[in-house]
Amino acid sequence: MKKIGKRLVWYAVTVLISLLCLLILTQLLVTFSALKFDFTTDDLGRVVQETAFHPIQTAQQLIADRNPLFLMGSVVILLYGIYVQIRFYRGKKEGWEVDEQNQYHGSARWARPKEIFDGQNFVAKSQAEILSAFSESLKD
């Protein structure tokens, strides 16, 4: 349950930041169209500042004006956020677990005997065979 709560908070934070960026971008485009390229950087700074300080009122105004860029952008951000949560965080391993199918840099696990003793590089021998080979090497 704790894991779901962290994912939900992360989703909410990223969606809110994305919506704020969309809100500022939409307000800048509305300002561009209203001023017909007769604006200064002070005008743009004022628009960004007012939008950042009053995002709820700005969003309500854009919704009331039925601004298609803001409405469609909001839907896309919400759907994309849900897609990312489903696609990338389903069945995510904990930091100490190893995903044996998709290993990445830094992953480690104990090798299986069949991976070590392949018959070419390393050959498995019993303890008695090793002891007899050692004894034979001392006789020479």
VEXMARKE-127809 format. One line per field, with one value per residue: residue number from 1; y negated, z negated, x of N, C-alpha, C in turn. Coordinates in Angstrom, 2 decimals. Each point is the difference from the previous one (the first is absolute). Layout:
BEGIN
nr = c(NUM, ...)
nc2 = c(Y, ...)
nc3 = c(Z, ...)
nc1 = c(X, ...)
cac2 = c(Y, ...)
cac3 = c(Z, ...)
cac1 = c(X, ...)
cc2 = c(Y, ...)
cc3 = c(Z, ...)
cc1 = c(X, ...)
end
This chain:
BEGIN
nr = c(1, 2, 3, 4, 5, 6, 7, 8, 9, 10, 11, 12, 13, 14, 15, 16, 17, 18, 19, 20, 21, 22, 23, 24, 25, 26, 27, 28, 29, 30, 31, 32, 33, 34, 35, 36, 37, 38, 39, 40, 41, 42, 43, 44, 45, 46, 47, 48, 49, 50, 51, 52, 53, 54, 55, 56, 57, 58, 59, 60, 61, 62, 63, 64, 65, 66, 67, 68, 69, 70, 71, 72, 73, 74, 75, 76, 77, 78, 79, 80, 81, 82, 83, 84, 85, 86, 87, 88, 89, 90, 91, 92, 93, 94, 95, 96, 97, 98, 99, 100, 101, 102, 103, 104, 105, 106, 107, 108, 109, 110, 111, 112, 113, 114, 115, 116, 117, 118, 119, 120, 121, 122, 123, 124, 125, 126, 127, 128, 129, 130, 131, 132, 133, 134, 135, 136, 137, 138, 139, 140)
nc2 = c(1.19, 0.07, 1.04, 0.34, -0.33, 0.54, 1.03, -0.02, -0.20, 0.91, 0.75, -0.30, 0.13, 1.07, 0.43, -0.39, 0.45, 1.09, 0.05, -0.29, 0.85, 0.87, -0.31, -0.03, 1.12, 0.47, -0.49, 0.47, 1.11, -0.02, -0.28, 0.94, 0.76, -0.35, 0.07, 1.00, 0.65, -0.71, 0.76, -0.12, 0.14, -1.28, -0.10, 0.66, -0.71, -1.05, 0.47, 0.32, -1.16, -0.66, 0.70, -0.18, -1.25, 0.04, 1.22, 0.05, -1.29, 0.14, 1.14, -0.56, -1.04, 0.79, 0.65, -1.14, -0.36, 1.22, -0.29, 0.31, -0.88, -0.76, 0.08, -0.02, -1.01, -0.44, 0.31, -0.51, -1.02, -0.02, 0.17, -0.88, -0.74, 0.31, -0.29, -1.04, -0.27, 0.29, -0.68, -0.96, -0.08, 0.73, 0.59, -1.22, 0.38, 0.52, -0.87, 0.88, -0.05, 1.15, -0.71, 1.30, -0.39, -1.12, 0.53, -0.80, -1.04, 0.72, 0.80, 0.74, 1.21, 1.06, 0.46, 0.56, 1.21, 0.08, -1.21, 0.60, 1.18, -0.60, 0.67, -1.29, -0.98, 0.47, 1.01, 0.48, 0.14, 1.26, 0.01, 1.22, -0.45, -1.04, 0.76, 0.84, -1.02, -0.50, 1.17, 0.17, -1.28, 0.49, 1.09, -0.90)
nc3 = c(0.00, -0.68, 0.79, -0.14, -1.28, 0.05, 0.68, -0.85, -1.01, 0.48, 0.25, -1.18, -0.52, 0.73, -0.26, -1.25, -0.01, 0.64, -0.82, -0.97, 0.53, 0.15, -1.21, -0.36, 0.67, -0.46, -1.19, 0.20, 0.48, -1.03, -0.76, 0.62, -0.01, -1.27, -0.22, 0.80, -0.73, -0.74, -0.43, -1.28, -0.42, -0.31, 1.16, 0.61, -0.65, 0.25, 1.23, 0.09, -0.55, 0.70, 1.03, -0.34, -0.28, 1.10, -0.16, -1.16, -0.27, 0.37, -0.65, -1.01, 0.23, 0.13, -1.06, -0.63, 0.47, -0.53, -0.57, 1.31, 0.06, -0.91, 0.57, 1.26, -0.30, -0.75, 0.95, 0.91, -0.83, -0.27, 1.27, 0.35, -1.03, 0.32, 1.27, -0.42, -0.85, 0.95, 0.93, -0.78, -0.73, 0.97, -1.16, -0.42, 0.19, -1.19, -0.70, -0.89, 0.73, 0.61, 1.09, 0.02, 0.47, -0.69, 0.08, -0.89, 0.29, -0.71, 0.82, -1.03, 0.28, -0.75, 0.61, 0.95, -0.54, 0.68, -0.57, -1.08, -0.26, 1.04, -0.56, 0.23, -0.70, -0.63, -0.54, -0.32, -1.12, -0.35, -1.29, 0.21, 1.11, -0.69, -1.05, 0.85, 0.67, -1.18, -0.45, 1.19, -0.18, -1.24, 0.61, 0.88)
nc1 = c(0.81, 1.13, 0.25, -1.27, 0.12, 1.23, -0.49, -1.02, 0.84, 0.85, -1.05, -0.52, 1.21, 0.28, -1.22, 0.12, 1.23, -0.41, -1.04, 0.85, 0.87, -0.98, -0.36, 1.27, 0.23, -1.15, 0.28, 1.22, -0.56, -0.83, 1.04, 0.72, -1.08, -0.10, 1.29, -0.22, 0.85, -0.83, 1.00, 0.24, 1.24, -0.24, -0.65, 0.97, 0.90, -0.79, -0.17, 1.28, 0.31, -0.93, 0.40, 1.27, -0.35, -0.74, 0.49, -0.65, 0.16, 1.27, 0.09, -0.64, 0.79, 1.06, -0.47, -0.25, 1.19, 0.02, 1.15, 0.01, 0.99, -0.58, -1.20, 0.43, 0.80, -1.00, -0.85, 0.82, 0.20, -1.29, -0.32, 0.92, -0.40, -1.25, 0.27, 0.71, -0.99, -0.84, 0.61, 0.44, -1.07, -0.49, -0.04, 0.21, 1.25, 0.18, 0.70, -0.38, -1.10, 0.22, -0.06, -0.14, -1.18, -0.14, 1.18, 0.44, 0.70, 0.82, -0.65, -0.27, 0.44, -0.28, 1.09, -0.69, 0.04, -1.13, -0.02, 0.48, -0.53, 0.54, 1.00, 0.15, -0.48, -1.03, 0.67, -1.16, 0.71, -0.03, -0.17, -0.47, -0.60, -0.33, -0.34, -0.55, -0.52, -0.29, -0.42, -0.55, -0.41, -0.18, -0.42, -0.27)
cac2 = c(-1.19, -1.13, -0.16, -0.62, -1.39, -0.74, -0.14, -0.95, -1.34, -0.31, -0.27, -1.29, -1.08, -0.17, -0.52, -1.40, -0.79, -0.02, -0.88, -1.38, -0.36, -0.16, -1.22, -1.14, -0.01, -0.42, -1.43, -0.72, 0.00, -0.91, -1.35, -0.26, -0.27, -1.24, -1.17, 0.03, -0.19, -1.33, 0.25, -0.08, 1.08, -0.30, 0.54, 1.46, 0.29, -0.25, 1.09, 1.21, -0.19, 0.07, 1.38, 0.85, -0.36, 0.25, 1.03, 0.49, -0.99, 0.02, 1.23, -0.19, -0.91, 0.72, 0.96, -0.78, -0.45, 1.22, -0.03, 1.39, 0.43, 0.37, 1.15, 1.22, 0.23, 0.57, 1.40, 0.74, 0.14, 0.98, 1.33, 0.40, 0.35, 1.33, 0.96, 0.19, 0.76, 1.39, 0.60, 0.10, 0.30, 1.25, 1.09, -0.48, 0.71, -0.81, -0.23, 1.16, 1.13, 0.05, 0.43, 0.85, -0.08, -1.28, -0.46, -1.29, -0.26, -0.04, 1.12, 1.12, 1.18, 1.16, 0.78, 1.37, 0.94, 0.27, -1.15, 0.03, 1.23, 0.16, 1.10, -0.50, -0.85, 0.63, 1.34, 0.43, 1.29, 0.35, -0.22, 1.14, -0.20, -1.08, 0.52, 0.95, -0.79, -0.69, 1.03, 0.36, -1.07, -0.01, 1.15, -0.27)
cac3 = c(0.00, -0.07, 1.35, 0.80, -0.43, 0.60, 1.43, 0.17, -0.25, 1.13, 1.13, -0.23, 0.12, 1.39, 0.76, -0.37, 0.62, 1.43, 0.23, -0.20, 1.20, 1.06, -0.30, 0.33, 1.45, 0.60, -0.28, 0.87, 1.36, 0.00, -0.03, 1.33, 0.96, -0.37, 0.23, 1.42, 0.05, -0.50, -1.43, -0.51, -0.93, -1.25, 0.15, -0.12, -1.39, -0.80, 0.27, -0.65, -1.44, -0.40, 0.18, -1.02, -1.32, -0.04, 1.02, -0.03, 0.67, 1.42, 0.58, 0.06, 1.10, 1.26, 0.15, 0.33, 1.39, 0.80, 0.75, 0.42, -0.31, -1.41, -0.27, 0.59, -0.65, -1.33, 0.18, 0.43, -1.14, -0.92, 0.60, 0.09, -1.35, -0.31, 0.84, -0.57, -1.24, 0.32, 0.84, -0.56, -1.42, -0.30, -0.31, -0.15, -1.03, -1.05, 0.26, -0.29, 0.83, 1.28, 1.13, 0.74, 1.43, 0.51, -0.88, 0.35, -0.65, -1.45, -0.56, -0.35, -0.52, -0.01, 1.22, -0.13, 0.37, 1.44, 0.65, -0.27, 0.51, 1.33, 0.70, 0.81, -0.81, -1.31, -0.01, -1.37, -0.39, -1.40, -0.93, 0.14, 1.24, -0.22, -0.90, 0.73, 0.95, -0.80, -0.44, 1.18, 0.33, -0.97, 0.26, 1.11)
cac1 = c(-0.81, 0.91, 0.53, -1.06, -0.10, 1.11, -0.27, -1.10, 0.54, 0.86, -0.89, -0.66, 0.97, 0.40, -1.14, -0.20, 1.08, -0.26, -1.15, 0.45, 0.75, -0.99, -0.74, 0.86, 0.16, -1.27, -0.17, 0.93, -0.54, -1.16, 0.57, 0.55, -1.08, -0.70, 0.85, 0.41, 1.45, 0.34, 0.19, 1.37, 0.31, -0.72, -1.36, 0.08, 0.33, -1.21, -0.96, 0.51, -0.10, -1.41, -0.47, 0.62, -0.53, -1.44, -0.27, -1.39, -0.85, 0.34, -0.58, -1.45, -0.28, 0.21, -1.09, -1.20, 0.16, 0.07, 1.23, 0.24, 1.36, 0.06, -0.88, 0.58, 1.28, -0.25, -0.42, 1.19, 0.90, -0.58, 0.07, 1.40, 0.44, -0.54, 0.72, 1.34, -0.13, -0.33, 1.04, 1.34, 0.06, -0.69, 0.90, 1.37, 0.75, 0.63, 1.40, 0.83, -0.39, 0.67, -0.81, 0.94, -0.23, 0.48, 1.06, 0.56, 1.29, -0.08, -0.76, 0.87, -0.67, 0.87, -0.12, -0.46, 1.09, 0.05, 0.61, 1.44, 0.57, -0.58, 0.65, 1.11, 0.88, 0.12, -0.55, -0.28, 0.58, -0.28, 1.10, 0.92, 0.75, 0.96, 1.04, 0.86, 0.80, 1.01, 0.98, 0.79, 0.93, 1.09, 0.86, 0.92)
cc2 = c(-1.25, -0.33, -0.70, -1.46, -0.86, -0.22, -1.02, -1.43, -0.43, -0.36, -1.38, -1.16, -0.24, -0.55, -1.47, -0.90, -0.11, -0.93, -1.47, -0.49, -0.23, -1.30, -1.24, -0.11, -0.50, -1.50, -0.83, -0.06, -0.92, -1.45, -0.37, -0.37, -1.30, -1.24, -0.09, -0.39, -1.43, 0.10, -0.16, 1.18, -0.26, 0.55, 1.51, 0.41, -0.18, 1.13, 1.28, -0.12, 0.10, 1.42, 0.91, -0.28, 0.30, 1.07, 0.45, -0.97, -0.02, 1.23, -0.12, -0.91, 0.69, 1.03, -0.72, -0.50, 1.17, -0.02, 1.43, 0.49, 0.46, 1.24, 1.30, 0.33, 0.62, 1.47, 0.86, 0.23, 1.05, 1.42, 0.49, 0.39, 1.37, 1.08, 0.30, 0.82, 1.47, 0.69, 0.26, 0.41, 1.26, 1.08, -0.43, 0.70, -0.99, -0.11, 1.22, 1.21, -0.08, 0.52, 0.79, -0.06, -1.28, -0.57, -1.32, -0.20, -0.10, 1.13, 1.15, 1.14, 1.13, 0.78, 1.40, 0.94, 0.25, -1.18, -0.01, 1.21, 0.32, 1.12, -0.45, -0.79, 0.60, 1.35, 0.41, 1.37, 0.24, -0.23, 1.12, -0.15, -1.08, 0.48, 0.97, -0.72, -0.73, 0.98, 0.41, -1.08, -0.08, 1.14, -0.30, -0.78)
cc3 = c(0.00, 1.38, 0.91, -0.36, 0.59, 1.48, 0.26, -0.22, 1.17, 1.23, -0.15, 0.18, 1.46, 0.86, -0.33, 0.61, 1.50, 0.34, -0.19, 1.21, 1.19, -0.18, 0.37, 1.51, 0.70, -0.21, 0.86, 1.44, 0.13, 0.01, 1.35, 0.98, -0.32, 0.33, 1.42, 0.18, -0.35, -1.52, -0.36, -0.94, -1.36, 0.04, -0.20, -1.43, -0.91, 0.18, -0.70, -1.51, -0.48, 0.11, -1.07, -1.39, -0.15, 1.03, 0.03, 0.73, 1.51, 0.68, 0.11, 1.16, 1.35, 0.25, 0.38, 1.44, 0.98, 0.94, 0.38, -0.33, -1.45, -0.29, 0.53, -0.64, -1.38, 0.09, 0.39, -1.17, -0.98, 0.55, 0.11, -1.37, -0.42, 0.80, -0.58, -1.27, 0.29, 0.70, -0.75, -1.47, -0.38, -0.25, -0.15, -1.17, -1.04, 0.31, -0.21, 0.84, 1.35, 1.05, 0.93, 1.51, 0.59, -0.94, 0.51, -0.79, -1.50, -0.60, -0.26, -0.53, 0.02, 1.29, -0.32, 0.42, 1.51, 0.78, -0.19, 0.67, 1.35, 0.81, 0.85, -0.87, -1.37, 0.06, -1.46, -0.23, -1.46, -0.84, 0.13, 1.27, -0.16, -0.89, 0.71, 1.01, -0.73, -0.43, 1.17, 0.35, -0.97, 0.26, 1.07, -0.44)
cc1 = c(0.86, 0.56, -1.01, -0.13, 1.11, -0.23, -1.09, 0.48, 0.88, -0.83, -0.63, 0.97, 0.38, -1.14, -0.22, 1.08, -0.23, -1.17, 0.38, 0.80, -0.93, -0.78, 0.81, 0.18, -1.26, -0.22, 0.94, -0.50, -1.22, 0.50, 0.60, -1.10, -0.74, 0.83, 0.53, 1.48, 0.42, 0.15, 1.47, 0.24, -0.66, -1.42, 0.01, 0.33, -1.19, -1.01, 0.45, -0.15, -1.44, -0.54, 0.57, -0.56, -1.48, -0.39, -1.46, -0.92, 0.27, -0.60, -1.51, -0.39, 0.17, -1.09, -1.29, 0.05, 0.03, 1.20, 0.38, 1.41, 0.11, -0.83, 0.60, 1.33, -0.16, -0.38, 1.21, 0.96, -0.53, 0.11, 1.44, 0.54, -0.49, 0.74, 1.39, -0.08, -0.26, 1.17, 1.30, 0.05, -0.76, 1.04, 1.45, 0.66, 0.50, 1.48, 0.88, -0.37, 0.69, -0.97, 0.90, -0.21, 0.59, 1.05, 0.56, 1.28, -0.19, -0.80, 0.96, -0.86, 1.02, -0.24, -0.50, 1.13, 0.07, 0.59, 1.52, 0.65, -0.64, 0.66, 1.17, 0.98, 0.25, -0.70, -0.19, 0.62, -0.33, 1.26, 1.05, 0.85, 1.07, 1.15, 0.92, 0.87, 1.12, 1.09, 0.88, 1.01, 1.17, 0.98, 1.04, 1.15)
end
